[in-house]
Amino acid sequence: MTTVKNAVVLVTGGQRGLGKAFTDALLAEGAAKVYVTARTPKPSEDPRIVPLPLEVNDEQSILRLAEAAPDVTIVINNAGATVRQGLTEVGLEDTRNLFETNVFGPLRVAQVFAPILAANGGGALVNVSSALSWLAGSGIYGASKAALWSLTNSLRPLLAKAGTQVLGVHLGYTDTDMTAALDVPKNDPADVAKGLVVALVNGDSEYLADDASRYAKSLLTGDPKTLVIV
Ligand SMILES: NC(=O)c1ccc[n+]([C@@H]2O[C@H](COP(=O)([O-])OP(=O)(O)OC[C@H]3O[C@@H](n4cnc5c(N)ncnc54)[C@H](OP(=O)(O)O)[C@@H]3O)[C@@H](O)[C@H]2O)c1
């Protein structure tokens, strides 16, 4: 169980999309301060919101972030990207870049912030994956989120030793810039964020935010041919 009231939170990519919704929900629940990152951060009028720069593919940027946010009790690895090319045509450089952003960056954030969370009483590490961790999408994105899911599961028992809750988040299409080009039904980011706060407070290991992610996970013990987006 993680205390959100008076928490000091870091939300990577917290100035727009899901990250902004997480920030708003945590502040509404009584968080004292939220560090929000962007590659080019914009000033905030809310004194509880502290914008900081982060390029998650740059280790020095992550280390500078840790120096600027030594009091965090909850870290949300939310920043992420996608590529539109299909799995049979995406180039190696785009593939590597996507894994840098969605896998290696969040892992480095977890490594750098784990001792900070431990020193501040345990708290929580949240990794934002996707329903596509478990479904055969047409692109490389799902593979990157599956890798993040695996890392999340491996980090959980390691960080538990210091009392840190490790929470994996999975969700289907949600209405942000990432999905702006897709004409499909989408979750409201505010609804996803409200559920995240509940999962933190409950001390959950995993938060499946919608029917899409619950359906995807339910298929895992069956024939892999069924792991397709419906
Ligand atoms: N929207 C969906 O349907 C959906 C579904 C499942 C999972 N997710 C996941 O949810 C998370 C948030 O996505 P979103 O929908 O809010 O996407 P978004 O609107 O495209 O926002 C992406 C966020 O990630 C940050 N970011 C991207 N690349 C970065 C980098 N190299 N270094 C630092 N920050 C970087 C961006 O920061 P800047 O402001 O600097 O650009 C931005 O805040 C992602 O991990 C995404 O994969 C989204």
The ligand as an SDF file (V2000), in Angstrom:
LIG
                    3D

 48 52  0  0  0  0  0  0  0  0999 V2000
   -2.4890    6.4620  -25.4980 N   0  0  0  0  0  0  0  0  0  0  0  0
   -2.6380    5.1440  -25.5120 C   0  0  0  0  0  0  0  0  0  0  0  0
   -3.5500    4.6010  -26.1700 O   0  0  0  0  0  0  0  0  0  0  0  0
   -1.7200    4.2680  -24.7090 C   0  0  0  0  0  0  0  0  0  0  0  0
   -2.0760    2.9110  -24.5540 C   0  0  0  0  0  0  0  0  0  0  0  0
   -1.2390    2.0890  -23.8150 C   0  0  0  0  0  0  0  0  0  0  0  0
   -0.0930    2.5820  -23.2560 C   0  0  0  0  0  0  0  0  0  0  0  0
    0.2550    3.9020  -23.4460 N   0  0  0  0  0  0  0  0  0  0  0  0
    1.4920    4.3880  -22.8520 C   0  0  0  0  0  0  0  0  0  0  0  0
    1.1990    5.4490  -21.9950 O   0  0  0  0  0  0  0  0  0  0  0  0
    2.3450    6.3040  -21.8790 C   0  0  0  0  0  0  0  0  0  0  0  0
    1.9380    7.7460  -22.1380 C   0  0  0  0  0  0  0  0  0  0  0  0
    1.4900    7.8010  -23.4780 O   0  0  0  0  0  0  0  0  0  0  0  0
    0.5220    8.9410  -24.0420 P   0  0  0  0  0  0  0  0  0  0  0  0
   -0.5980    8.2500  -24.6820 O   0  0  0  0  0  0  0  0  0  0  0  0
    0.2680    9.9750  -23.0310 O   0  0  0  0  0  0  0  0  0  0  0  0
    1.4620    9.4790  -25.2090 O   0  0  0  0  0  0  0  0  0  0  0  0
    1.7860   10.9510  -25.7380 P   0  0  0  0  0  0  0  0  0  0  0  0
    0.5840   11.7870  -25.6280 O   0  0  0  0  0  0  0  0  0  0  0  0
    2.3990   10.7190  -27.0740 O   0  0  0  0  0  0  0  0  0  0  0  0
    2.8930   11.4450  -24.7000 O   0  0  0  0  0  0  0  0  0  0  0  0
    4.1380   10.8040  -24.6670 C   0  0  0  0  0  0  0  0  0  0  0  0
    4.8950   11.3380  -23.4780 C   0  0  0  0  0  0  0  0  0  0  0  0
    6.1630   10.6550  -23.4080 O   0  0  0  0  0  0  0  0  0  0  0  0
    7.1850   11.6220  -23.3770 C   0  0  0  0  0  0  0  0  0  0  0  0
    8.3360   11.1380  -24.1380 N   0  0  0  0  0  0  0  0  0  0  0  0
    8.3300   10.5300  -25.3380 C   0  0  0  0  0  0  0  0  0  0  0  0
    9.5890   10.2480  -25.7280 N   0  0  0  0  0  0  0  0  0  0  0  0
   10.4000   10.7000  -24.7420 C   0  0  0  0  0  0  0  0  0  0  0  0
   11.8010   10.7180  -24.5530 C   0  0  0  0  0  0  0  0  0  0  0  0
   12.6430   10.2140  -25.4760 N   0  0  0  0  0  0  0  0  0  0  0  0
   12.3060   11.2510  -23.4240 N   0  0  0  0  0  0  0  0  0  0  0  0
   11.4780   11.7660  -22.4900 C   0  0  0  0  0  0  0  0  0  0  0  0
   10.1350   11.8120  -22.5950 N   0  0  0  0  0  0  0  0  0  0  0  0
    9.6120   11.2740  -23.7270 C   0  0  0  0  0  0  0  0  0  0  0  0
    6.6040   12.8630  -24.0380 C   0  0  0  0  0  0  0  0  0  0  0  0
    7.3070   13.9800  -23.5380 O   0  0  0  0  0  0  0  0  0  0  0  0
    7.4880   15.3660  -24.4030 P   0  0  0  0  0  0  0  0  0  0  0  0
    6.4640   16.2930  -23.8390 O   0  0  0  0  0  0  0  0  0  0  0  0
    8.9140   15.7380  -24.1310 O   0  0  0  0  0  0  0  0  0  0  0  0
    7.2460   15.0220  -25.8440 O   0  0  0  0  0  0  0  0  0  0  0  0
    5.1610   12.8260  -23.5870 C   0  0  0  0  0  0  0  0  0  0  0  0
    4.9970   13.4170  -22.3270 O   0  0  0  0  0  0  0  0  0  0  0  0
    3.3650    5.7650  -22.8830 C   0  0  0  0  0  0  0  0  0  0  0  0
    4.3010    4.9380  -22.2190 O   0  0  0  0  0  0  0  0  0  0  0  0
    2.4990    4.9400  -23.8250 C   0  0  0  0  0  0  0  0  0  0  0  0
    3.2430    3.9420  -24.4860 O   0  0  0  0  0  0  0  0  0  0  0  0
   -0.5380    4.7490  -24.1560 C   0  0  0  0  0  0  0  0  0  0  0  0
  1  2  1  0
  2  3  2  0
  2  4  1  0
  4  5  1  0
  4 48  2  0
  5  6  2  0
  6  7  1  0
  7  8  2  0
  8  9  1  0
  8 48  1  0
  9 10  1  0
  9 46  1  0
 10 11  1  0
 11 12  1  0
 11 44  1  0
 12 13  1  0
 13 14  1  0
 14 15  2  0
 14 16  1  0
 14 17  1  0
 17 18  1  0
 18 19  2  0
 18 20  1  0
 18 21  1  0
 21 22  1  0
 22 23  1  0
 23 24  1  0
 23 42  1  0
 24 25  1  0
 25 26  1  0
 25 36  1  0
 26 27  1  0
 26 35  1  0
 27 28  2  0
 28 29  1  0
 29 30  1  0
 29 35  2  0
 30 31  1  0
 30 32  2  0
 32 33  1  0
 33 34  2  0
 34 35  1  0
 36 37  1  0
 36 42  1  0
 37 38  1  0
 38 39  2  0
 38 40  1  0
 38 41  1  0
 42 43  1  0
 44 45  1  0
 44 46  1  0
 46 47  1  0
M  CHG  2   8   1  16  -1
M  END
$$$$
